[in-house]
């Protein structure tokens, strides 16, 4: 199983943001386990950390190491 990566994404502020981040990760990392928690601004996923971070950035958000 792949290692899980968690980022804090403080500029994710609503459910639309959650959907955008989730979709970006699903497209970049097919088959990854993805958890997005709006209340804590945490995004966790399995798979390639660099690809996931890049996908979040390309979606317009700022992932920071949690």
Biotite code that builds the C-alpha atoms (Angstrom):
import biotite.structure as struc

atoms = struc.array([
    struc.Atom([0.000, 0.000, 0.000], chain_id="A", res_id=1, res_name="UNK", atom_name="CA", element="C"),
    struc.Atom([1.204, 3.485, -0.768], chain_id="A", res_id=2, res_name="UNK", atom_name="CA", element="C"),
    struc.Atom([2.250, 5.862, 1.940], chain_id="A", res_id=3, res_name="UNK", atom_name="CA", element="C"),
    struc.Atom([-0.327, 8.459, 2.945], chain_id="A", res_id=4, res_name="UNK", atom_name="CA", element="C"),
    struc.Atom([0.484, 12.139, 2.511], chain_id="A", res_id=5, res_name="UNK", atom_name="CA", element="C"),
    struc.Atom([-1.322, 14.912, 4.390], chain_id="A", res_id=6, res_name="UNK", atom_name="CA", element="C"),
    struc.Atom([-1.272, 18.594, 3.527], chain_id="A", res_id=7, res_name="UNK", atom_name="CA", element="C"),
    struc.Atom([-2.918, 21.577, 5.182], chain_id="A", res_id=8, res_name="UNK", atom_name="CA", element="C"),
    struc.Atom([-4.731, 23.660, 2.564], chain_id="A", res_id=9, res_name="UNK", atom_name="CA", element="C"),
    struc.Atom([-5.777, 26.842, 4.384], chain_id="A", res_id=10, res_name="UNK", atom_name="CA", element="C"),
    struc.Atom([-7.181, 28.517, 1.254], chain_id="A", res_id=11, res_name="UNK", atom_name="CA", element="C"),
    struc.Atom([-9.760, 25.699, 0.871], chain_id="A", res_id=12, res_name="UNK", atom_name="CA", element="C"),
    struc.Atom([-12.758, 27.494, 2.380], chain_id="A", res_id=13, res_name="UNK", atom_name="CA", element="C"),
    struc.Atom([-15.986, 25.883, 1.115], chain_id="A", res_id=14, res_name="UNK", atom_name="CA", element="C"),
    struc.Atom([-17.508, 22.682, -0.239], chain_id="A", res_id=15, res_name="UNK", atom_name="CA", element="C"),
    struc.Atom([-16.822, 23.805, -3.814], chain_id="A", res_id=16, res_name="UNK", atom_name="CA", element="C"),
    struc.Atom([-13.122, 24.019, -2.890], chain_id="A", res_id=17, res_name="UNK", atom_name="CA", element="C"),
    struc.Atom([-13.303, 20.514, -1.441], chain_id="A", res_id=18, res_name="UNK", atom_name="CA", element="C"),
    struc.Atom([-14.772, 19.197, -4.685], chain_id="A", res_id=19, res_name="UNK", atom_name="CA", element="C"),
    struc.Atom([-12.170, 20.985, -6.794], chain_id="A", res_id=20, res_name="UNK", atom_name="CA", element="C"),
    struc.Atom([-9.272, 19.614, -4.730], chain_id="A", res_id=21, res_name="UNK", atom_name="CA", element="C"),
    struc.Atom([-10.757, 16.101, -4.689], chain_id="A", res_id=22, res_name="UNK", atom_name="CA", element="C"),
    struc.Atom([-11.290, 16.120, -8.477], chain_id="A", res_id=23, res_name="UNK", atom_name="CA", element="C"),
    struc.Atom([-7.752, 17.376, -9.120], chain_id="A", res_id=24, res_name="UNK", atom_name="CA", element="C"),
    struc.Atom([-6.318, 14.575, -6.978], chain_id="A", res_id=25, res_name="UNK", atom_name="CA", element="C"),
    struc.Atom([-8.558, 11.920, -8.562], chain_id="A", res_id=26, res_name="UNK", atom_name="CA", element="C"),
    struc.Atom([-7.366, 12.969, -12.020], chain_id="A", res_id=27, res_name="UNK", atom_name="CA", element="C"),
    struc.Atom([-3.680, 13.100, -11.020], chain_id="A", res_id=28, res_name="UNK", atom_name="CA", element="C"),
    struc.Atom([-3.705, 9.928, -8.912], chain_id="A", res_id=29, res_name="UNK", atom_name="CA", element="C"),
    struc.Atom([-6.283, 7.449, -10.251], chain_id="A", res_id=30, res_name="UNK", atom_name="CA", element="C"),
    struc.Atom([-7.228, 4.900, -7.609], chain_id="A", res_id=31, res_name="UNK", atom_name="CA", element="C"),
    struc.Atom([-5.751, 6.872, -4.716], chain_id="A", res_id=32, res_name="UNK", atom_name="CA", element="C"),
    struc.Atom([-7.479, 6.984, -1.343], chain_id="A", res_id=33, res_name="UNK", atom_name="CA", element="C"),
    struc.Atom([-8.410, 10.634, -0.814], chain_id="A", res_id=34, res_name="UNK", atom_name="CA", element="C"),
    struc.Atom([-9.762, 12.325, 2.306], chain_id="A", res_id=35, res_name="UNK", atom_name="CA", element="C"),
    struc.Atom([-10.610, 16.021, 2.358], chain_id="A", res_id=36, res_name="UNK", atom_name="CA", element="C"),
    struc.Atom([-11.677, 17.618, 5.666], chain_id="A", res_id=37, res_name="UNK", atom_name="CA", element="C"),
    struc.Atom([-12.910, 21.175, 5.269], chain_id="A", res_id=38, res_name="UNK", atom_name="CA", element="C"),
    struc.Atom([-13.188, 21.851, 9.019], chain_id="A", res_id=39, res_name="UNK", atom_name="CA", element="C"),
    struc.Atom([-9.472, 21.166, 9.606], chain_id="A", res_id=40, res_name="UNK", atom_name="CA", element="C"),
    struc.Atom([-8.300, 22.135, 6.080], chain_id="A", res_id=41, res_name="UNK", atom_name="CA", element="C"),
    struc.Atom([-6.535, 18.753, 5.849], chain_id="A", res_id=42, res_name="UNK", atom_name="CA", element="C"),
    struc.Atom([-6.144, 16.844, 2.586], chain_id="A", res_id=43, res_name="UNK", atom_name="CA", element="C"),
    struc.Atom([-4.789, 13.279, 2.753], chain_id="A", res_id=44, res_name="UNK", atom_name="CA", element="C"),
    struc.Atom([-4.110, 10.908, -0.118], chain_id="A", res_id=45, res_name="UNK", atom_name="CA", element="C"),
    struc.Atom([-2.158, 7.816, -1.054], chain_id="A", res_id=46, res_name="UNK", atom_name="CA", element="C"),
    struc.Atom([0.199, 7.726, -3.991], chain_id="A", res_id=47, res_name="UNK", atom_name="CA", element="C"),
    struc.Atom([2.850, 10.041, -5.379], chain_id="A", res_id=48, res_name="UNK", atom_name="CA", element="C"),
    struc.Atom([3.313, 12.993, -3.002], chain_id="A", res_id=49, res_name="UNK", atom_name="CA", element="C"),
    struc.Atom([4.816, 15.300, -5.648], chain_id="A", res_id=50, res_name="UNK", atom_name="CA", element="C"),
    struc.Atom([2.041, 14.595, -8.176], chain_id="A", res_id=51, res_name="UNK", atom_name="CA", element="C"),
    struc.Atom([-0.607, 15.205, -5.520], chain_id="A", res_id=52, res_name="UNK", atom_name="CA", element="C"),
    struc.Atom([0.984, 18.443, -4.382], chain_id="A", res_id=53, res_name="UNK", atom_name="CA", element="C"),
    struc.Atom([1.267, 19.652, -7.976], chain_id="A", res_id=54, res_name="UNK", atom_name="CA", element="C"),
    struc.Atom([-2.385, 18.766, -8.664], chain_id="A", res_id=55, res_name="UNK", atom_name="CA", element="C"),
    struc.Atom([-3.535, 20.806, -5.651], chain_id="A", res_id=56, res_name="UNK", atom_name="CA", element="C"),
    struc.Atom([-1.400, 23.762, -6.771], chain_id="A", res_id=57, res_name="UNK", atom_name="CA", element="C"),
    struc.Atom([-2.666, 23.549, -10.352], chain_id="A", res_id=58, res_name="UNK", atom_name="CA", element="C"),
    struc.Atom([-6.227, 23.618, -8.983], chain_id="A", res_id=59, res_name="UNK", atom_name="CA", element="C"),
    struc.Atom([-5.385, 27.008, -7.459], chain_id="A", res_id=60, res_name="UNK", atom_name="CA", element="C"),
    struc.Atom([-4.700, 26.060, -3.841], chain_id="A", res_id=61, res_name="UNK", atom_name="CA", element="C"),
    struc.Atom([-1.670, 26.193, -1.575], chain_id="A", res_id=62, res_name="UNK", atom_name="CA", element="C"),
    struc.Atom([-0.770, 22.867, 0.057], chain_id="A", res_id=63, res_name="UNK", atom_name="CA", element="C"),
    struc.Atom([1.507, 23.112, 3.106], chain_id="A", res_id=64, res_name="UNK", atom_name="CA", element="C"),
    struc.Atom([3.149, 20.210, 4.927], chain_id="A", res_id=65, res_name="UNK", atom_name="CA", element="C"),
    struc.Atom([0.852, 19.181, 7.775], chain_id="A", res_id=66, res_name="UNK", atom_name="CA", element="C"),
])
